[in-house]
Amino acid sequence: SLAYLAIRTPTMLILSEAQVRRCLTLENCIAANRKALGALRSSKGDKKSPSSIVALPSPAMVPTRIALPRCLDEPSSSSSSSSSAAVPKDTTLFKPAAYYGTSEGENTLMGMKVISVRAKNASRGKPTASGTITMLDAETGEVNALVGATYLTAARTAAGSAIATKVCLEQKQRQRQRQMQMQMQMQMQ
């Protein structure tokens, strides 16, 4: 009976593009992006420390994406946001990722973003890159969420730019402070 199926079927969260726009602030996106970048960077180790020769385990895994062209004879374009490899201008990318919780109570997150790039969509009044994220229950492997990812992708890109700009400005400020300290030391001599 349907009642039996309803009890046995796991709950699935479905968020439309409009719901994602309402829920996702740029501040939250920046914070999440900073955490994700830090998790990926942790596998490279500290370059100043001699122990960094051995790679540290990373709490994040981002395997190589899979790209499928819309047509087999699609000409390639050399511009790709995620890789230097040429991809067809009309392609669909499958981008799996996982985050393995590093502290008590932090869940393992597994999912995949599917993003389709279609050059002619602009003339149709549609986004040239539209996406969807599928999240999985790491324990059971069942899909537990479908999330519209077109806005999320644009927000993540903006957040990455904001983080990179902040890091560059902070580095430049530290460099200026060191230069001023050196100039003051030289004047004192």
Phi, psi and omega in degrees: 000162180294327179299319178297316180295321181296324179289321184277341183279129179291154178287136178238128176275131176234120179244122178282171176303316181298319179293321178297317179301320180289326186272326190265110173272156178297325179298315178295322180294320178297315180298316179294319180295319178299318179295316180295316179296321177296321179295320179290320182292332184299337181285346181273343179079173180270116185294338181278341183267135178298335181285356183285357178298324177270124181295138177279150176293136181261138176282000181234148176225127178230092179294166178301137179288162175247131180243128176241122178289152177297321178230152180294330182261022181294128177291147182272155174238142183275353181269118178218132183288335187254350186200157178276353180288142179290137177232151177300150182294331173248102185215162173240129182252136176248115189237092180282155177200158176215147174234120182262111183315135183257347180234166181302131179087354179273123183280155169282132179247132178227139179191182178210134173262131173249118181234128181250126178256124180226110185301324184280353181297330179301317179290345178266000183076022180243159177297143177286339176230111178244144185219164175218139175251133174251123177254146182242150169283115185298329182288313186258341183081002181280146175291128179239357177201143170236126186232127173299128189238012179292307177294318181302319179297316178295318179294321179295320178297316178297319179296318177299319178295319179297317179296314181298319179297315180298316180298316180297317179295320178296319178296317180296320179295318177297320179296318178297319179297319178296319179296319179294320178296319179295320179295319179294320178296319180293324179289332181284341183277000000 
